[in-house]
């Protein structure tokens, strides 16, 4: 495996592909993270730093999450396509405690489970036509490039923090040095270069910088054809139009999805707060079921559905308590001072434990249920009428 250092071509990248005035929240930031192979058979890998969550509903709040990392590969070999745009999906150990402790994170060299997701494409070298690629089956992998990609996918928060640090460090460009300094905290020790562009730009970058001087395969004959001044002007006009359209689309997309993104970020942050508050407390089955549907819900929603609670406060933690009991016990004097108790009793206490999110709104972080009975009643039986779910 051969990898370039940041210093060799950072200035070229910054001048060629960075759009001034934008921040990480405004556009997609990529990273050149790996190059491998000998001359004539080299491959350059670029990954997007905004990772998608593909965890199915059946796996939510479990120890495994599915994260998708978009990766572009540029190929030097004449028998390979010009490029491949792949959606790599990885199994990642959750970093949130859902009552069973935070799962152990894999070591750097541990094999990873991955697959090719839907929506991948290649640019055929023979005729420069786009071709869709099928999704793949799950498999174990341990190649250096996939181990790096796994770390980028499974440490989304840390990578985003590193990108933001890179933006703050420079203000006008993407500071790859600051980016790499942050990434060393999660074990990524080889230098990577932040970059903003697309597959066609990365293709040009590979042949003009990474593999400068190498003979470029051109079976279609289109790379050797020189463009006329009119064709160049038309191409530049198309690029300018595309950038304008992209800027408008980015603005509209941001307006449409920013509230949803902020809500998702608040939820992810609060999941960590809630896990810390529970501190590994072992939940019974009913508590786990209640917490699955109530965690993150606002106090007002609890009160509107379950009813007016008894409220107590300790520091920044509140306890919304609900209870019910039944008791028919009576004590009888049986034969000269021998007392006998007859009858049944049961009681149920449900506490919704809330704590503030990063905006100060109190949300459910824990649900505690206690049952006492002389007839072995379950929580479901003793707490009937208190175990409501949101929206019901």
C-alpha positions in Angstrom: 0.0 0.0 0.0 1.3 3.4 -1.0 -0.2 6.6 0.5 0.7 10.2 -0.3 1.4 12.7 2.4 -0.7 15.8 2.9 2.1 18.2 2.2 2.7 16.9 -1.4 -0.5 18.1 -2.8 -2.7 19.9 -0.3 -2.2 23.3 -2.0 -3.3 21.9 -5.3 -6.4 20.4 -3.8 -7.4 23.5 -1.9 -7.1 25.7 -5.0 -8.8 23.3 -7.4 -11.8 22.1 -5.4 -12.7 24.1 -2.3 -15.6 26.4 -2.6 -14.9 29.5 -0.5 -17.2 30.7 2.2 -18.8 27.3 2.9 -18.8 25.3 6.1 -19.2 21.6 6.8 -22.9 22.1 7.4 -23.3 23.6 3.9 -21.8 21.0 1.6 -20.4 17.5 1.4 -16.8 17.2 2.5 -14.7 14.3 1.1 -11.4 12.9 2.3 -8.6 11.3 0.2 -7.9 8.4 2.6 -6.0 5.6 0.8 -4.0 4.7 -2.3 -2.7 1.2 -3.1 -1.1 -0.8 -5.8 2.0 -0.6 -7.9 2.4 1.7 -11.0 0.1 0.6 -13.7 -2.4 -0.9 -11.2 -2.9 1.9 -8.6 -6.2 2.8 -7.0 -7.1 6.0 -5.2 -9.9 6.1 -2.6 -12.0 9.1 -1.6 -14.8 8.9 1.1 -17.6 11.3 2.0 -17.5 12.4 5.7 -21.3 12.5 6.1 -22.2 9.0 7.1 -25.8 7.6 6.7 -27.5 5.4 9.2 -28.9 2.2 7.6 -29.9 0.4 10.9 -33.1 -1.5 10.3 -36.0 -1.1 12.8 -35.5 -4.6 14.0 -32.0 -3.7 15.2 -32.7 -0.3 16.9 -31.5 0.0 20.4 -29.4 -3.1 19.9 -25.6 -3.6 20.2 -25.0 -3.3 16.4 -25.7 -0.4 14.0 -25.4 -0.3 10.3 -23.6 2.7 8.8 -23.1 3.6 5.2 -20.0 5.4 3.8 -20.0 6.6 0.2 -16.6 5.8 -1.4 -15.2 6.8 -4.8 -12.4 4.7 -6.3 -10.3 5.9 -9.2 -8.5 3.1 -11.2 -5.3 3.3 -13.2 -5.4 -0.2 -14.7 -6.7 -0.3 -18.3 -8.9 -3.3 -17.5 -10.7 -1.5 -14.7 -13.4 1.1 -15.1 -12.5 4.8 -14.9 -14.1 5.0 -11.5 -16.5 3.2 -9.1 -18.9 5.0 -6.7 -19.7 2.5 -3.9 -21.9 2.7 -0.9 -20.1 0.6 1.7 -22.2 -0.6 4.6 -20.5 -1.7 7.8 -21.6 -3.3 11.0 -20.6 -0.9 13.8 -20.6 -1.6 17.6 -23.1 0.8 19.2 -21.7 3.5 21.5 -24.9 3.9 23.4 -25.9 2.0 26.6 -29.4 0.6 26.2 -29.4 -1.1 29.6 -26.8 -3.8 28.9 -23.7 -1.7 28.9 -21.8 -0.1 26.0 -20.6 -2.9 23.6 -16.9 -3.4 23.4 -15.4 -1.5 20.4 -13.3 -3.6 18.0 -9.5 -3.3 17.8 -7.9 -1.6 14.9 -6.9 -4.8 13.2 -10.1 -6.8 13.9 -11.9 -8.0 10.7 -15.0 -6.0 9.9 -18.4 -7.1 8.5 -19.4 -5.2 5.4 -21.3 -5.3 2.2 -21.9 -3.2 -1.0 -25.1 -1.3 -0.6 -27.7 -0.4 -3.3 -27.1 2.5 -5.7 -23.5 2.0 -6.7 -22.2 2.9 -10.2 -19.1 2.6 -12.4 -17.9 4.7 -15.3 -17.0 2.2 -18.0 -13.6 2.9 -19.5 -14.5 1.5 -22.9 -17.2 4.0 -23.8 -17.4 6.3 -20.7 -20.9 5.2 -20.0 -22.4 5.0 -16.4 -23.4 1.5 -15.3 -25.2 0.5 -12.1 -23.7 -2.1 -9.9 -25.7 -4.6 -7.8 -25.7 -4.8 -4.0 -23.5 -7.5 -2.4 -23.8 -10.0 0.4 -22.5 -9.4 3.9 -18.9 -10.6 4.3 -15.9 -10.3 6.6 -13.0 -8.1 5.4 -9.6 -7.1 6.8 -7.9 -5.2 4.0 -6.2 -1.9 5.1 -8.6 0.2 2.9 -11.7 -1.4 4.4 -10.4 -1.2 8.0 -9.9 2.6 7.4 -13.3 2.9 5.8 -14.9 1.1 8.7 -13.3 3.5 11.2 -14.6 6.5 9.2 -18.1 5.0 9.0 -18.3 3.9 12.6 -17.0 7.0 14.2 -19.3 9.5 12.6 -19.4 12.0 15.5 -15.7 12.0 15.9 -15.1 12.5 12.1 -17.6 15.3 12.0 -15.9 17.0 14.9 -12.6 16.6 13.0 -14.0 18.3 9.9 -15.4 21.2 12.0 -12.0 21.6 13.7 -10.4 21.7 10.2 -12.8 24.5 9.1 -12.3 26.5 12.3 -8.5 26.2 12.1 -8.4 27.9 8.7 -11.6 29.8 8.2 -11.3 29.8 4.4 -9.9 26.4 3.4 -10.0 22.9 4.9 -7.1 22.4 7.3 -6.1 18.7 6.8 -3.5 19.0 9.6 -6.2 19.9 12.2 -8.4 17.2 10.7 -5.7 14.5 11.2 -4.9 15.7 14.7 -8.5 15.0 15.7 -8.6 11.6 13.9 -5.6 10.3 15.8 -7.9 10.2 18.8 -9.8 7.2 17.2 -6.7 5.5 15.9 -6.4 6.8 12.4 -2.7 7.5 12.3 -2.0 7.8 8.5 -2.4 11.3 7.1 -5.6 12.0 5.1 -6.4 15.0 3.0 -9.7 16.8 3.1 -11.1 17.7 -0.3 -14.3 18.9 -1.9 -15.3 17.7 -5.4 -16.8 14.8 -7.3 -15.8 11.7 -9.2 -14.9 13.6 -12.5 -12.7 16.0 -10.5 -11.0 13.2 -8.6 -10.4 11.4 -11.9 -8.6 14.4 -13.2 -6.7 14.8 -9.9 -5.5 11.2 -10.1 -4.0 11.5 -13.6 -2.6 15.0 -13.3 -1.2 14.8 -9.8 -1.2 11.3 -8.2 -0.1 9.5 -11.3 1.5 12.3 -13.2 3.7 11.0 -16.1 1.9 7.7 -16.4 0.3 6.7 -19.7 -3.5 7.1 -19.5 -5.6 4.3 -21.1 -8.0 5.8 -23.7 -9.9 3.1 -25.5 -12.8 5.5 -26.2 -10.5 8.0 -27.8 -12.3 10.8 -25.9 -9.4 11.8 -23.6 -7.0 12.4 -26.5 -9.5 14.6 -28.4 -8.6 18.3 -27.8 -11.6 20.5 -27.1 -12.1 23.6 -29.3 -12.4 27.1 -27.6 -16.2 26.9 -28.2 -16.4 23.5 -26.5 -14.4 24.7 -23.6 -16.6 27.8 -23.2 -19.7 25.7 -23.4 -18.3 23.3 -20.8 -17.4 26.1 -18.4 -20.9 27.5 -18.8 -22.4 24.1 -17.9 -20.2 23.9 -14.9 -21.2 27.4 -13.7 -24.9 26.5 -14.3 -24.4 23.3 -12.4 -22.8 25.1 -9.5 -25.7 27.6 -9.4 -28.2 24.8 -9.4 -26.3 22.9 -6.8 -26.2 26.0 -4.5 -29.9 26.5 -4.9 -30.6 22.8 -4.3 -28.3 22.9 -1.2 -30.1 25.8 0.2 -33.6 24.2 -0.3 -32.4 20.9 1.0 -30.9 22.6 4.1 -34.1 24.5 4.8 -36.2 21.3 4.4 -33.9 18.9 6.3 -32.0 21.0 8.8 -34.8 20.8 11.4 -34.9 17.0 11.0 -31.1 16.8 11.2 -31.1 19.0 14.4 -33.8 16.8 15.9 -31.8 13.7 15.1 -28.6 15.2 16.6 -30.5 16.1 19.8 -31.9 12.5 20.0 -28.4 11.0 19.5 -26.9 13.3 22.1 -29.7 12.6 24.5 -29.3 8.8 24.1 -25.8 9.2 25.5 -27.0 11.4 28.4 -29.7 8.8 29.2 -27.3 6.0 29.2 -25.0 7.9 31.5 -27.8 8.6 33.9 -28.8 4.9 34.0 -25.2 4.0 34.7 -25.6 0.4 33.7 -28.7 -0.2 35.8 -30.2 -3.6 35.0 -33.7 -3.2 33.6 -36.4 -5.8 33.9 -38.4 -6.8 30.8 -41.3 -4.3 31.4 -38.9 -1.4 32.0 -37.0 -2.2 28.8 -40.2 -2.3 26.8 -41.4 1.0 28.3 -38.0 2.7 27.9 -37.8 1.6 24.2 -40.9 3.7 23.4 -40.5 6.5 26.0 -36.9 7.5 25.9 -36.4 11.0 24.6 -40.1 11.9 25.0 -40.8 15.3 26.6 -42.3 15.6 30.1 -45.4 17.2 28.7 -46.1 14.2 26.5 -45.9 11.9 29.5 -48.3 14.1 31.5 -50.7 14.4 28.6 -50.9 10.6 28.1 -50.3 9.0 31.5 -51.9 11.8 33.6 -50.8 14.4 36.1 -47.8 13.0 38.1 -46.4 13.4 41.5 -43.2 15.5 40.8 -40.0 15.5 42.7 -36.6 17.1 41.7 -33.0 16.3 42.6 -30.5 18.5 40.9 -31.1 18.4 37.2 -33.1 15.1 37.4 -36.9 15.0 37.8 -39.1 12.1 38.9 -42.6 11.9 37.4 -44.3 9.3 39.7 -47.5 7.3 39.2 -48.9 4.6 41.5 -51.8 2.4 42.3 -52.6 -0.2 44.9 -55.2 -2.7 46.1 -55.5 -4.1 49.6 -58.2 -6.3 51.2 -56.1 -7.6 54.0 -57.6 -7.8 57.5 -56.2 -9.2 60.7 -58.3 -11.6 62.8 -57.8 -12.8 66.4 -57.7 -16.6 66.1 -58.0 -18.6 69.3 -56.7 -16.5 72.1 -54.1 -14.1 70.8 -53.0 -15.9 67.7 -53.5 -13.4 64.9 -54.1 -14.4 61.2 -54.1 -12.1 58.2 -56.5 -12.7 55.4 -56.9 -11.0 52.0 -54.7 -9.9 49.1 -52.7 -6.8 48.3 -50.6 -5.4 45.4 -49.1 -2.1 44.5 -47.4 -0.6 41.5 -45.1 2.4 41.3 -43.9 3.8 37.9 -41.4 6.6 37.7 -40.4 8.4 34.5 -37.0 9.9 35.2 -36.3 13.0 33.1 -33.2 15.1 32.6 -32.6 18.1 30.2 -31.3 17.8 26.6 -28.8 20.2 25.2 -31.6 22.8 24.6 -32.9 22.5 28.2 -36.0 20.5 27.5 -36.6 17.7 30.0 -36.9 14.3 28.3 -37.4 10.8 29.6 -34.0 9.1 30.3 -35.2 6.1 32.4 -38.4 4.3 33.4 -38.4 2.6 36.8 -41.1 0.1 37.8 -41.5 -1.5 41.2 -44.3 -4.0 42.1 -45.2 -5.5 45.5 -47.8 -8.2 46.0 -48.6 -11.2 48.2 -49.9 -13.2 45.2 -47.0 -12.9 42.8 -48.5 -10.5 40.4 -46.5 -9.4 37.4 -45.7 -5.8 36.6 -48.1 -6.0 33.6 -50.9 -7.1 35.8 -50.2 -4.9 38.8 -49.6 -1.7 36.7 -52.5 -2.1 34.4 -53.7 1.4 33.4 -50.3 3.0 34.0 -48.2 1.4 31.2 -49.3 3.7 28.4 -47.3 4.2 25.2 -46.8 7.5 23.3 -49.7 8.2 20.9 -52.1 5.9 22.8 
